[in-house]
Amino acid sequence: MQFGIFSVGDITMDPTTGRTPTEHERLKAITTIAKHAEDIGMDVFATGEHHNPPFYPSSPTTILGYIAAQTKKIILSTSTTLITTNDPVKIAEDFATLQHLADGRVDLVLGRGNMGAVYPWFGKNNQDSVELTVENYSLLRRLWDEEVVNWEGKFRTPLRGFTSTPRPLDGVAPFVWHGAIRTPQVAEIAAYYGDGFFANNIFWPKEHYQQLIGLYRERYAHYGHGTPEQAIVGLGGQFFIRKNSQDAVNEFRPYFDNAPVYGHGPSLEDFTSQTPLTVGSPQELIDKTLTFRDYFGHYQRQLFLVDHAGLPLKTVLEQLDLFGAEVLPTLREEFATNRPASVPDAPTFEARSQGAAVSSGVAPSTTSINPAGVN
């Protein structure tokens, strides 16, 4: 079981001081946060991708490459790489390069993003988002899996005798997770290829994600990759903790109430009761996180959002220290308890390069993607 943090990369005013950090400050801060995540024993750091204010991470591989040079063990990933508007050739090149520089400790989460406005900025139409996802990922897989690619599709110029360089390290492409909040077609694509499915369950009730993850597990088995229980699942989450529960609530409330993503909506109490957000003591975070296994089955990766809503760097580092000291050891122990031997570990470069099978195939057409009744 892997534990880590992810960042959406927002630049938000601190409501307690009225100060908004600069882009420079946030970029430098996220490097400090990633290094600190490794220091406390976390397994994964992931950054988002956005191309508009008030976000800074428009170039995730540049950020991750800088962090790679200052870390030794932590897996470097994305919480979203836009498969719809990025050129698959550039994704293949950028992540293979990063993989070499980081000695393999790289994977990525592919997604469609959460803003329709980004599509025309890159010459795309958001009405084509699912078709773009299918076509672009089919090409990306071929670029990593085949030395020489001849390809023709609908949304980019053809390739003739093209070789993507550098080649994946030791012939093992970065592991791919397909991320979704609400899209069953994404779960279908992940299942088809035998890739991971990352359900970023930070906003909606558990029943919604039970449907998506259940669909993914069912289709993973349908395509012959293993049993439903052997499917590779990752989950998002978010927390704010202090040793005393009421201190956490009092301190976090102004950030919650003013956050662009959920401020001025449901109360903090309603949101924490209906979603995975935990605001309270370390034990409350442990207890709530352990319920995820009950809802979704045994899974492989748990990432938490901790650096959003204007929280200052000092506070974020304090959150990580408390998590590392009082939460992480217990979560590792509890998630290992009664874990069936048939449930695979989280994919790593080392394990995959030592002979684990890497699935590949021909991409399903958009007409073959079946939401199977999931809304």
N, C-alpha and C positions, 0 to 999 in steps of 0.2 A: 504493500500500500504506500503510495506516494502522497506527501503533503507539501503544499506550497502556497504561494500567493500569486495573485494576478492584479494588474493595474489597468484601468480603462484610460488613464492618462489625462484626467480632467484638470483644468486650471480653474479653481473655484475660490472665491473670497472666503476667508476665515470669518464667520459671522460674529465671533467673540472679539475680534480686533478690527474688523473692517479692512484688513489688508489682503490683497491678492498677490500671490507669488508670480514672478516673471517666468517666461518660458525657460530661460537659462536656469533659474533656481529649481524648477521642477525636473528638468533633465538631469541636473547634477544630483538632485535628491533621489531620483529613482535608482540611480547607480548605487548610492549609499544604502538604500532600502534593499536592493537585490543582494548586495554583499552581506548585509546584516542577516538576511534570510538564510544565507549559507552558514553564517557563523553560529546561528542558533540550531542548526541541524535540519533545516528544511531541505526538501528534495528538488523543488521546482520553482523557478521564477518565470512569469509570463507577462508580456506587455501587449496592449491592444494596438490597433491601427486606426487612425482617424486622419482626415485631411481637411479639417475645418476647426475654427475656434469653437469652444474654448478648450481644445485638446492639443497636446504637443506631439504624440508619437506617430508622425507621418512616415517615418523610416524605421520600422522595427528592427530590421537586421543590423542597421548601423548602431542602434542602442544596444542590442544584444552582443554585437561584436566587441563593443567597448567594455561591456560587463564581462564578457568571456576572458578578456585579457587580465582581469582583476579577480577572478574566481578560479576554483580548482575542481569542484565536485558538482555543484548545482546544475541541474538540467535547465537549459535555456529554451524558452518556448514563446509562443504568441497566444494571446487570448482571443485574437481574431487576426487572421491574414485574409484579406479580401480576395477570394477566388473569382469573384465576378468582374472586378474592375482592374485587377493586376494582370499583366501578361503572364501566362503560364511559363513561358521561356525565362522570364526574369525571376519568377519565383524559384524555378528549378536551379538557376545559376546562383542566386543569392543564398539560398538555404544550403546548397551543397558547399559553397564557399565557407559559410559560417560553420558548417559541420566539420570541415577540415581544421579551421582555426581553433575550434573548441574541442578538438579530439573526440568528436562524436556526440557530445552531450547536448544535442539539439533535437527538438521536434517542433511541431506546429499545429495550431488549430485553425482549420479553414472555415470561413463563414461568409455570409452575404452582407454582413454589416447591418446597421440599424438606421441608416439614412438614405432615402431615395435620391436626395440631391447629389450624392457623390457620383452617380452613374454618368450623367452628361459631362461632368468634369473630365472623365476619361473616355468620352466618346461612346458610351453605352446607354442602353435604355433599361430602366428598372423593371419594365414589363417583361424583360427577357431574363430575369434574375435566375430562375430555376434552370432554364436552358443553358445559360452561361455557366452556371455551377457544374452541370453535367459535362458539358463540352470541355471546359477549361480543365477540370480535374482529370478527365480522360487523357488529355494531352500531357498534363503534368506527370501522370503516372508513366506514360510511355517515354517521356524525356528522361526520367530517372531509371527506368527499367531496361531501356533499349539503347544500344550504342549509337545506332543510326536510325533516324526517324524520318519517314515519309508520311505526311499527314495533310489532310484537307478538312476544313470544317466551315461553319457558318459565320463565325464572328471574328476571325483574324485571317491574315494571309496564309497561304499554304506553306508547308515546309518540305524541302526536297533534299534528302541526304544530309540532314542536319544532326549534329552531335552537340549536346549541351555540355558545357565545360564550366568548372571541373566536374568530373564524374563523382557520384556519391562515394564517400569514404569507405574503402574496403568493399565496394559494391553493395553497400547497405544504405538505402535511401532513408532520409529522416522519417520517423514514424509520424503518421498523419492522424489527427483527431478531427472529426467534423463537428463543428459547434452549432447549436441551435437553441433558440428559446421557444419557438412555436412551430417550426416547419417540419412536417413529417417526411417530405421528400429528402431532406438532409439525412434523416435517420435511415432511410432506404438506401441512399448512396453509401453511407458508412457500412451498412450491413452487406451490401453487394460486394464491396472490395475487402471485407474483413478488417476494416480499419476501426479505430476507436471512435466512440460517440461521446461528445462532451456536452452535457446538459447544464447550461448556466442558470441553475435554479436560484436566482436571487430576487426575483420579483413576483412570481406567481405561486399559487398554492401547490402542494405536493401532488395532488391528483392530476394536474396537468402534466407534470413531468413523469409521473407513473405511466401515463399513456404513451408518451414519446419513447421512454426507455423500454417499455414493454414491447412496443412496435419494433424497435431496433433489435432487441434480443430475439424476438420471434423470427425476424427476417434474416438475422445473422445465422441462425440455425438452418433456415430454409435454404440459404445459399451454400450450405455444407461446410461452414468454417468451424463448427463445434456445436455444443449444446447452448441453449439460451443463457445458462449460467456462466458460460465461458466467454461471453461477449465482453469487450473491453469498454468500460464505462468510466467517465470522469464527471465530477460534479463541481459546480461553483457554490459559493457561500459567502457570507460576510459577517463580521463581528466587531464589537467594541467591548472590551472587558476591563474591569478594574477588580481589585481584590474584594471590594464591597460592591454588591450588585447595584444599590441605589446610587453610589458614586458614579458608576458607569452610566446609568440612565440620566442623571443630572448633567454630567459632562457632555454626553453625546447629543442630548436633545436639541440644542441650538443648531448643531450641524445637520441633524436629520431634518429639522423643520425648514431649513433654508437650502437643502441640497437640490440642485436642478433636477435630479432623476426621480426624487420622490417627495420633495418638500411641498408644503401647501396642499397635501393630499390626505391620506389616512393618517391617523395618529401613530406615534411611535409604538404605543401599546398594541394597536390593531395590526400594524405591519409586522411586528415581531411574532404575534400569535398566528399570523396567516402565511408567513413566508419563512425562509431559512435564516433571516437576520437574527443574530443573537446579540443583545445588549444586556450585560450582566456580569456575573462572576465567572471565573475559569470553570468551575464545576457546572454551571449552567450551559456554558459552551460545549463542554464535554458531553453532557447529557443530550443536548439537542443534536449535536453532530452524530452521535451514535444512533439516533433514530433514523438517519438517512439509510443506513443498512437495512433497517426493518422495512422501509418504504420501497427501496429500489433494488434490494439484493446486494450481494457482495460486489464491490466495485474496486477500481484500481487507482484512482487519483482524486484527491480532494484539494481544490484550490480556494483560497479565501481572498476577498477584497478588503483591504485595510487602509488604503492611502487616499481615499476619495473625500468628497464633500468639504474640502477646505481644511482638513485636519493638518496641523503643522507637522513637520518632519520629526521634531522631538517626540511628539505624541505617538506617531506611527512606530518609531523605534521602541518606545516604551511598550506598545502593544505587542510587538514581536518578542521582546524580552519576557514579558509575562506569559505569552503563548509558549515560548520555548521551554520555560522553566516549569510551568504548572499544567499545561494542556497537552503538548506534543507527546511527551513520554506515555501518558495514559492512553491517548488515542492510538498510538502505535500498538500498545499492549492489548487494548480492547478489540481493535479491528483484527488482530491476529488470532484472537480467541475464537475457536470453533469455525475457523475458515477452512472450508473443504479443500483437500489437496488437489481436486480437479479444477479449482478456480485459478486461472493463471495470475502471475504477478504482473505488475505494470511493465509495459515494454521499455526496455533500455537498449541503447546501442550495443553494449557489451553482450547482452543475452542474444540479441538478434544476429549479431555478427558471428556468434559461436554456433550458428546452425539452425536458429528458429526460422520457420518457414515465413517467407514474405509473400503475401497474396498479391496477385495481379490478375488482370483480365481485361475484357473489352467493356467499355463503359455502357451502362444501360441507356437506352434512349429515354427521352422525357416521357414518352407514352407508356413506357414500362414501369415507371415509378408509380407505385400504388399506395396512397395514404392509408389504406386499409381501415377506413372509417374514423381515423383520428382527426379531430377538428383542429 
